[in-house]
């Protein structure tokens, strides 16, 4: 059986949902392929940087943004005891991941131009665009957005080999013992620990590490990370969810756009989660990819692809460098106080960094 669409989107996470919604609202017929059923409560930082909030508003989620906890600043907490506050130029927001997933799901269901297909497909170039296959089934699409993550295989000709430089993450939610007025990033020798204030007096606790401790359960790993960061532990009350752990990583893209195919979200190569911008990058690049597909079909050609590649570069290139610097700084406590001292003498630099992190 074969059916034709203007756009095929692989993956219904924030990037894929944003791409499908943007394209459908531009008048395209969209096939949205997502093999996983239900709302995955994916381990993540749950903060959305200002650029991601702007994308949510463009997509019509003003009410969702208003319900979220506002995020106006970051606070980097150093191993030696100092702190560096970073004010955002505009407010971000924070919400539990399933709240975002529910809102995206409702919006997708309301769009008559979007057809949901619960299967994993193989994507190949065809004579009239792209062919998507699953067993005996096949579909045709004139354009393609692969938003299936770092380990996805959609639009494989745009990607390099296997995922490289694996890091590890762990996430749990807790009640707040004391009210947080910022996202806190605690830098340590072996781990970085995030505290993100959520609505309802909850805190999202995320741990990042270069290596996962061998032989430790997620619960024991979380306890070890909190022992390394006692100032963070003092702000947490009773646990609301059990800790979840997963492998993370990076994967380069050869190109992010080519002849009507676009990569979006983590499929573009990802940014280390230490910067907390993953959801924002997904929403911004997904929105841009859906619009780019419509523009490409309208005859925009290579200019559309160049503009999209510049959009992805704006969202990821500097952030990747900042993330590498943060991880390096965390592993060198003696260097932290000196760097922070210099930054305090250069508020314009701090404002520039804040703008880059915020997007």
C-alpha positions as CSV (number, residue, x, y, z in Angstrom):
1,X,0.0,0.0,0.0
2,X,1.3,3.4,-0.8
3,X,0.2,7.0,0.1
4,X,1.7,10.3,-0.8
5,X,2.4,13.3,1.5
6,X,4.0,16.7,1.2
7,X,6.2,16.0,4.2
8,X,7.3,13.0,6.3
9,X,8.4,13.6,9.8
10,X,10.3,10.9,11.7
11,X,9.9,11.2,15.4
12,X,7.1,12.9,17.5
13,X,9.2,14.4,20.2
14,X,9.4,18.2,20.6
15,X,11.4,18.7,17.3
16,X,9.2,16.4,15.3
17,X,6.0,17.8,16.7
18,X,7.1,21.4,16.1
19,X,8.0,20.5,12.5
20,X,4.7,18.7,11.8
21,X,2.7,21.5,13.3
22,X,4.5,24.2,11.4
23,X,4.3,22.4,8.1
24,X,0.6,21.5,8.5
25,X,-0.3,25.1,9.4
26,X,1.6,26.2,6.2
27,X,-0.8,23.9,4.2
28,X,1.3,20.8,3.8
29,X,0.0,17.2,4.2
30,X,2.2,15.6,6.9
31,X,2.9,11.9,7.8
32,X,4.2,11.8,11.3
33,X,6.0,8.5,12.1
34,X,6.5,7.6,15.8
35,X,6.9,3.9,16.8
36,X,6.7,4.5,20.6
37,X,3.3,4.7,22.1
38,X,2.2,6.8,25.1
39,X,3.9,9.8,26.7
40,X,7.6,9.0,27.5
41,X,8.7,10.8,30.7
42,X,12.2,11.2,29.2
43,X,15.1,12.0,31.6
44,X,16.0,15.6,30.9
45,X,16.6,19.0,32.7
46,X,13.0,20.1,32.1
47,X,14.1,23.8,31.7
48,X,13.3,25.5,28.4
49,X,15.6,28.3,27.3
50,X,14.1,31.6,26.1
51,X,14.5,30.7,22.4
52,X,12.4,27.6,23.0
53,X,9.8,29.7,24.8
54,X,9.6,32.0,21.8
55,X,9.1,28.9,19.6
56,X,6.3,27.6,21.8
57,X,4.5,31.0,21.6
58,X,4.9,31.0,17.8
59,X,3.2,27.5,17.8
60,X,0.3,28.8,19.9
61,X,1.2,27.4,23.3
62,X,0.9,30.7,25.3
63,X,-1.3,29.0,27.9
64,X,1.2,26.3,28.5
65,X,4.0,28.9,28.9
66,X,1.9,30.8,31.4
67,X,1.4,27.7,33.5
68,X,5.1,26.9,33.6
69,X,7.6,28.1,36.2
70,X,9.5,31.1,34.9
71,X,13.3,30.8,34.6
72,X,15.0,34.2,34.7
73,X,18.6,33.2,35.6
74,X,21.1,30.5,36.0
75,X,23.4,30.1,39.0
76,X,26.7,28.3,38.6
77,X,27.8,26.8,42.0
78,X,31.5,26.1,42.1
79,X,33.2,23.3,43.9
80,X,35.3,25.8,45.9
81,X,32.2,27.5,47.3
82,X,31.8,30.5,45.0
83,X,28.8,31.2,42.7
84,X,28.3,33.0,39.4
85,X,24.7,34.2,38.6
86,X,23.8,34.7,35.0
87,X,20.7,36.7,34.1
88,X,18.8,35.8,31.0
89,X,17.9,38.6,28.6
90,X,14.3,37.1,28.5
91,X,12.6,34.6,30.7
92,X,12.7,30.9,30.0
93,X,10.4,28.4,31.7
94,X,10.3,25.0,33.3
95,X,7.7,22.2,33.3
96,X,7.6,18.5,33.8
97,X,8.3,16.7,30.5
98,X,5.0,15.0,30.3
99,X,3.2,18.4,30.5
100,X,5.0,19.4,27.3
101,X,4.3,16.1,25.7
102,X,0.5,16.2,26.5
103,X,0.3,19.7,25.0
104,X,2.1,18.8,21.8
105,X,0.0,15.6,21.5
106,X,-3.3,17.6,21.8
107,X,-2.1,20.1,19.1
108,X,-1.1,17.3,16.7
109,X,-4.4,15.6,17.2
110,X,-6.3,18.8,16.3
111,X,-4.5,19.2,12.9
112,X,-6.5,17.5,10.1
113,X,-3.5,17.7,7.8
114,X,-1.3,15.4,10.1
115,X,-1.6,11.6,9.8
116,X,-0.1,9.7,12.7
117,X,1.6,6.4,11.9
118,X,2.8,4.2,14.8
119,X,5.7,2.5,13.1
120,X,9.4,2.8,12.6
121,X,10.3,3.3,8.9
122,X,13.3,3.2,6.7
123,X,13.8,6.3,4.6
124,X,15.4,6.4,1.2
125,X,15.6,8.9,-1.7
126,X,13.1,8.2,-4.5
127,X,12.4,9.5,-7.9
128,X,9.7,11.9,-6.6
129,X,11.2,12.7,-3.2
130,X,11.5,10.1,-0.5
131,X,10.2,6.7,0.2
132,X,9.3,5.4,3.7
133,X,8.9,1.7,4.2
134,X,7.8,-0.6,7.0
135,X,7.5,-4.2,6.0
136,X,5.0,-4.5,3.2
137,X,3.9,-0.9,3.7
138,X,5.3,2.1,1.9
139,X,4.6,5.8,1.7
140,X,5.9,8.6,-0.5
141,X,6.8,12.1,0.6
142,X,8.1,15.1,-1.3
143,X,10.2,16.4,1.7
144,X,11.5,14.8,4.9
145,X,12.4,15.9,8.4
146,X,14.3,13.5,10.5
147,X,13.8,14.3,14.2
148,X,14.5,10.9,15.6
149,X,17.4,11.8,17.9
150,X,21.1,11.1,18.0
151,X,20.6,7.3,17.5
152,X,18.0,7.6,14.8
153,X,18.6,6.3,11.2
154,X,16.3,8.7,9.3
155,X,18.0,10.5,6.4
156,X,21.1,8.5,7.1
157,X,22.9,10.0,4.1
158,X,23.0,13.3,6.1
159,X,24.6,11.8,9.2
160,X,28.1,10.5,10.1
161,X,28.7,7.1,11.8
162,X,27.9,5.9,15.3
163,X,27.3,8.1,18.3
164,X,30.6,9.3,19.8
165,X,31.8,10.6,23.1
166,X,29.1,9.0,25.3
167,X,28.3,10.7,28.5
168,X,25.7,9.6,31.1
169,X,22.7,11.2,32.7
170,X,20.4,10.6,35.6
171,X,17.2,12.3,36.5
172,X,14.7,12.3,39.4
173,X,12.2,14.8,40.9
174,X,12.0,15.9,44.5
175,X,10.0,18.2,46.7
176,X,11.8,21.5,47.3
177,X,13.0,22.0,50.9
178,X,13.8,25.6,50.1
179,X,12.5,27.8,47.3
180,X,14.8,28.1,44.3
181,X,14.9,31.4,42.4
182,X,17.1,30.1,39.5
183,X,18.3,27.0,37.7
184,X,21.4,25.9,39.7
185,X,24.3,24.1,38.0
186,X,26.6,22.6,40.6
187,X,30.1,21.8,39.1
188,X,32.1,19.0,40.6
189,X,35.2,16.9,39.8
190,X,33.2,13.8,38.6
191,X,29.6,15.1,38.0
192,X,27.6,18.2,37.2
193,X,24.3,18.4,39.1
194,X,21.3,20.5,37.9
195,X,18.4,21.8,40.1
196,X,15.5,23.1,38.0
197,X,12.5,24.6,39.9
198,X,9.2,23.2,38.7
199,X,5.6,24.3,39.3
200,X,4.0,23.0,42.5
201,X,7.1,23.2,44.7
202,X,9.0,20.5,42.9
203,X,12.6,20.3,41.7
204,X,14.0,18.4,38.8
205,X,17.4,16.9,39.7
206,X,19.6,16.0,36.8
207,X,23.1,14.4,37.1
208,X,25.7,14.4,34.3
209,X,28.9,12.4,34.3
210,X,31.7,11.3,31.9
211,X,31.4,7.7,33.3
212,X,28.6,5.8,35.0
213,X,29.8,4.3,38.3
214,X,30.2,0.6,37.8
215,X,28.0,-1.6,39.9
216,X,25.8,1.2,41.3
217,X,22.1,1.2,40.9
218,X,20.5,4.5,39.8
219,X,19.6,5.1,43.5
220,X,23.1,4.6,44.7
221,X,24.5,6.8,41.9
222,X,22.2,9.6,42.8
223,X,23.2,9.3,46.5
224,X,26.9,9.5,45.5
225,X,26.3,12.6,43.3
226,X,24.4,14.3,46.1
227,X,27.3,13.5,48.5
228,X,29.6,15.3,46.0
229,X,27.2,18.3,46.0
230,X,26.0,18.8,49.6
231,X,24.7,22.3,48.9
232,X,22.4,20.9,46.3
233,X,21.3,18.1,48.6
234,X,20.4,20.5,51.4
235,X,17.7,22.1,49.1
236,X,15.9,18.8,48.4
237,X,13.0,17.2,50.4
238,X,11.2,13.9,49.7
239,X,11.7,12.2,46.4
240,X,8.7,12.3,44.0
241,X,10.0,9.9,41.3
242,X,12.6,7.2,41.2
243,X,15.9,8.1,39.5
244,X,16.3,7.1,35.8
245,X,19.6,6.8,34.0
246,X,20.6,6.7,30.4
247,X,23.6,7.0,28.0
248,X,24.0,10.3,26.2
249,X,26.4,11.2,23.4
250,X,27.2,13.3,20.3
251,X,26.9,12.5,16.6
252,X,28.0,14.8,13.9
253,X,25.9,15.6,10.9
254,X,27.5,15.8,7.4
255,X,24.8,18.3,6.5
256,X,21.6,19.4,8.2
257,X,19.7,20.0,4.9
258,X,20.0,18.6,1.4
259,X,17.5,18.4,-1.5
260,X,14.4,18.6,0.6
261,X,15.6,16.6,3.6
262,X,16.2,18.2,7.0
263,X,17.6,17.1,10.3
264,X,16.1,18.7,13.4
265,X,16.6,18.5,17.2
266,X,19.2,16.1,18.5
267,X,19.5,14.6,15.0
268,X,21.6,17.7,14.1
269,X,24.3,16.4,16.4
270,X,23.1,17.5,19.9
271,X,24.5,19.8,22.5
272,X,25.9,18.5,25.8
273,X,23.1,18.6,28.3
274,X,25.2,20.5,30.8
275,X,24.0,23.7,29.0
276,X,20.3,22.7,29.5
277,X,19.3,23.8,26.0
278,X,18.2,20.5,24.4
279,X,14.4,21.2,24.4
280,X,14.9,24.7,23.1
281,X,17.1,23.5,20.3
282,X,14.5,20.9,19.4
283,X,11.6,23.3,19.3
284,X,13.5,26.0,17.4
285,X,15.0,23.7,14.8
286,X,11.8,21.7,14.5
287,X,9.7,24.9,13.9
288,X,12.3,26.1,11.3
289,X,12.5,22.7,9.6
290,X,8.7,22.5,9.1
291,X,8.7,26.0,7.6
292,X,11.7,25.2,5.5
293,X,10.0,22.2,4.0
294,X,7.1,24.4,3.0
295,X,9.4,27.0,1.5
296,X,11.4,24.3,-0.4
297,X,8.2,23.0,-2.0
298,X,7.3,26.5,-2.9
299,X,10.5,26.7,-5.0
300,X,13.0,28.1,-2.5
301,X,15.5,25.4,-3.4
302,X,19.1,25.7,-2.1
303,X,18.5,29.2,-0.5
304,X,16.0,27.6,1.9
305,X,18.6,24.9,2.8
306,X,21.3,27.5,3.4
307,X,19.0,29.5,5.6
308,X,18.0,26.4,7.6
309,X,21.7,25.4,8.1
310,X,22.4,28.9,9.4
311,X,19.5,28.6,11.8
312,X,20.9,25.3,13.2
313,X,24.4,26.8,13.5
314,X,23.0,29.8,15.5
315,X,21.3,27.4,17.9
316,X,24.2,24.9,18.3
317,X,27.7,26.1,17.4
318,X,28.5,28.5,20.2
319,X,26.5,26.5,22.7
320,X,28.6,23.4,22.0
321,X,31.7,25.4,22.7
322,X,30.3,26.8,25.9
323,X,29.2,23.3,27.0
324,X,32.7,21.9,26.5
325,X,34.1,24.8,28.5
326,X,31.7,24.1,31.4
327,X,32.6,20.5,31.6
328,X,36.3,21.3,31.5
329,X,35.9,23.9,34.2
330,X,34.0,21.4,36.4
331,X,36.9,19.0,36.3
332,X,39.4,21.7,37.4
333,X,38.2,23.2,40.7
334,X,41.4,25.3,41.1
335,X,40.6,27.0,37.8
336,X,37.0,27.8,38.7
337,X,37.6,30.7,41.1
338,X,40.0,32.4,38.8
339,X,37.7,32.2,35.8
340,X,34.7,33.4,37.8
341,X,36.8,36.3,39.2
342,X,37.7,37.4,35.7
343,X,34.0,37.2,34.6
344,X,32.9,39.3,37.5
345,X,35.2,42.0,36.2
346,X,33.7,41.7,32.7
347,X,29.9,42.0,33.0
348,X,29.6,42.6,29.3
349,X,31.1,39.1,28.7
350,X,28.7,37.5,31.2
351,X,25.8,39.2,29.4
352,X,27.1,37.9,26.1
353,X,27.4,34.4,27.4
354,X,23.9,34.6,28.9
355,X,22.5,35.6,25.5
356,X,24.2,32.7,23.8
357,X,22.9,30.2,26.4
358,X,19.4,31.7,26.1
359,X,19.5,31.5,22.4
